[in-house]
Amino acid sequence: MELTEAQQQILDGADGPFLAMCMRWLVEWGEAMGARRLVPCANTHALVTVPGNLVQGAGQKPLEKTLELLRSACQHCVACHSTTHITFAHDEQYDEIEMPADQVAAQQEILEMASEAGFLMTYTCAPYVVGNVPLKGEICAWTESSAVVYANSILGARTTRHGTESAIAAALLGVVPEFGVLLDENRKATLQVDVAVPLRSTTDWGALGYFAGKLAGLHIPVFNDAPRPSQDDAKQLCAALASGGGVNMCHIAGVTPEAATLSEALGGEAPKIHATFGEQELRDTYGQLRNHSGDQIDTVILGCPHASFQEVAYIASRLRGKKLADGVRLWVCMAYATRAAAERVGFADAIKKAGGYVFVDTCPTNSMLVQAKRIVTAGFKQAHYARGMIGAEVIIDNTDACIEAALTGRWTDGGTN
Ligand code: F3S
């Protein structure tokens, strides 16, 4: 890879061993991916937290290793706008899910030193709902696959999928290796999905994404004849695309920034794969994430990816003055900035008074300490991972059906079958 003189000097250790290591991570990754140069990066979203696997009793080594990495990183200031992904340990969840005290203390230490280094500790999987909204063409380095798809597709920003080390290195150095969807030629759609069924809910957009994600592999889908999504619809679409397959971006013809027309999205070429998403495909996709053996439920999870203020408002309006069924837990996951807004106007109170729990900074699946037998959720990503990570039976359905299940203790199909 061709480096500038300044980049070579950092690699050679001119700015100290930690930044030299960061430069080496980016250079070696870039070389493995065929990148020819490093390009300026204006925006990162990094995982700056204690490791999640600790909560399953992995011992102290991963915690010490992570602390060592982050203590070294936070000796330096960030070089660009840098927000943070979810955490795995939080004092407020301590009682609810028995988070080990040493991890809570370590997380507090990380919060303080990373803030000092200039990271904006947003603790969310949906940074775009709390103010990190890169512009079209802005080069980013984001972790969280659903947010990567959103940034590339809905905002027209450019980011490959990052891991912890590469995003931190990009945050400190302000550069990333140029490959993949950072380049124009790799942003063209090659899979055309004709949408031939009305999308009646935000979760239906998730079904569309999950269907296309499974089909896509590493192809880039373009949705043809799709309606215009709301921000929450788009959030759901992108999260489901990222969990159904390895998709980094999509286009919606006539809607997203690089797809004024179907032909523009396809780069003037014929699609390599052409599929239709109709009534049958919609039903089948819901069916793939329903493995329940009964209708009695004990857990409802909303806010995957983290709920927007608008979604919290809707959930609060549906719960106001009501009570959850005995033995049912409702978790509504969001960033703490969203909760602050929800507390200011009474939405958080309405959820809590009904018996719900406002889950900030992380989500039940990622905290991995949750015990549940049968979960209903409106998030395809949550449903996809909860089966394996929580080991519960899962039912995917729209937000109204989830809230109804929370209030009655029994799931009734929200209209997909
Ligand atoms: Fe976010 Fe958890 Fe879903 S991290 S995307 S709420 S699985």
Boltz pocket constraint, residues with backbone or C-beta under 6 A from the ligand:
constraints:
  - pocket:
      binder: B
      contacts: [[A, 86], [A, 125], [A, 146], [A, 239], [A, 303], [A, 304], [A, 305], [A, 306], [A, 333], [A, 362], [A, 363], [A, 364], [A, 365], [A, 366], [A, 379], [A, 381], [A, 382], [A, 385]]
      max_distance: 6.0
